[in-house]
Amino acid sequence: MLNHILDILDIDYSKNIPTGREVRKNLPSTKRGFTLIELLAIMFIIILLVGILVPALTTFQRNALRSKSFATINIIDGACKYYYDDFGDYPPSHINNNVYQNWSDSGSWYGGQLIVLFLTGYAPDIETKGDPFGDNDNKSIIEDDGKDGFGFRLARRGKVYGPYNGTEKLEVKKVFVVDDIEYTKPPFFADAFGGNILYYKFDKENSTYYSSDNLGDTVIKNAGGNGPNPSTTPSIDINYYAKNSANKYYRTDFILISKGANRKITSTNIGWDPPREGDSDDITNFFTQ
């Protein structure tokens, strides 16, 4: 009876009835891509997120580098105080050629270079055993003592093994680039922005700092490594820089400064922002905002 009905309906019952999966496979596809409006909306959201996140990341990175730079300044500041404990004075920021007669280029070194030399160690000569304030008759403070590493100093409290406060571990900057040409100079301590840190010692006898302590080398000047310069427009004297709006010195022992994030590779004073004028991003040991 069933076969008779199937014959009437002309159904070939010998063939397998297709499964649900096979039926769905043969149906027309309903997949489609994004519309132009949808793509534009996605792109707009991505651009919006980038616009929000990138400045935040840049600010975070800048603040991290500022914190690292301040930490470096604090290490150098502490090293100068340890040095004072030994010698009763802070390292010089300029050299008296009458004292170091055998150091032919001593007068051209910046305070920022001298601080590296005096804090990280130099080879003491036989007569003074490294005391920079001793009688150096025709001797050089960079004369070899025949020993590897840092030589000892004969300070007021006895032999002191340098360097001071871990300053030998700090990064230094000694390559300056002018017109794509690299020049190697005696090293400066470096801030986290790739700039050089400058050092000025206060002259208590004359109650002043000296701008000339970090000026004069043409290569360093053209590479933007000079300190504030009173003879450049706009004029900035280090004594103006080191005073607050009430015309009082922030410190009367020594100061450490660098240009910070907005350092400019220029021979002008661009990049130096006296703290007294507000909104300064310079790194110093007297103004930490």
TAFEN-V33266 format. One record per run of one state. SS is the DSSP state (H for helix, E for strand, C for the rest). FROM is the first residue (numbers start at 1). TO is the last residue. If there is no record, write none. Layout:
# TAFEN-V33266
ss=SS from=FROM to=TO
ss=SS from=FROM to=TO
This chain:
# TAFEN-V33266
ss=C from=1 to=1
ss=H from=2 to=9
ss=C from=10 to=19
ss=H from=20 to=26
ss=C from=27 to=35
ss=H from=36 to=87
ss=C from=88 to=105
ss=H from=106 to=108
ss=C from=109 to=110
ss=H from=111 to=120
ss=C from=121 to=151
ss=E from=152 to=155
ss=C from=156 to=157
ss=E from=158 to=161
ss=C from=162 to=166
ss=H from=167 to=169
ss=C from=170 to=171
ss=E from=172 to=178
ss=C from=179 to=180
ss=E from=181 to=190
ss=C from=191 to=195
ss=E from=196 to=196
ss=C from=197 to=197
ss=E from=198 to=201
ss=C from=202 to=202
ss=E from=203 to=203
ss=C from=204 to=207
ss=E from=208 to=208
ss=C from=209 to=210
ss=H from=211 to=214
ss=C from=215 to=217
ss=H from=218 to=222
ss=C from=223 to=237
ss=H from=238 to=241
ss=C from=242 to=242
ss=E from=243 to=243
ss=C from=244 to=248
ss=E from=249 to=249
ss=C from=250 to=253
ss=E from=254 to=258
ss=C from=259 to=259
ss=H from=260 to=262
ss=C from=263 to=274
ss=H from=275 to=277
ss=C from=278 to=282
ss=E from=283 to=284
ss=C from=285 to=289
